[in-house]
């Protein structure tokens, strides 16, 4: 087909592939969708196709043939048109199952853990430098004494 930019809200061919446990055995589904369709509407469609509740869906967009899932871009903003994420005719949308609340908890826990570790490191460092400066002071005192 002819190559068209996402201008003028044309149709984009989107391949939707489920990575969710219950529906990952289902075939990928290709649909021609208006580029102006919102991510929220795409999620509703995925719900109809694969039966995964909208709240549990995590959608990612990647180029077909990209084997590295980490290259997939999360389609995080439900209000954005899909053409914001799906920039090529060769794109596919991956639907993963994720629990929003769990994800938030996990991130929060990770952040707190990092902060705690940083504080601990800073504390250890502060103690270490205090001890070092004591040692230095003692050494220079000893040096001074031997000079006299």
Order of alpha helices (4+ residues) and beta strands (2+ residues): beta-beta-alpha-beta-beta-beta-alpha
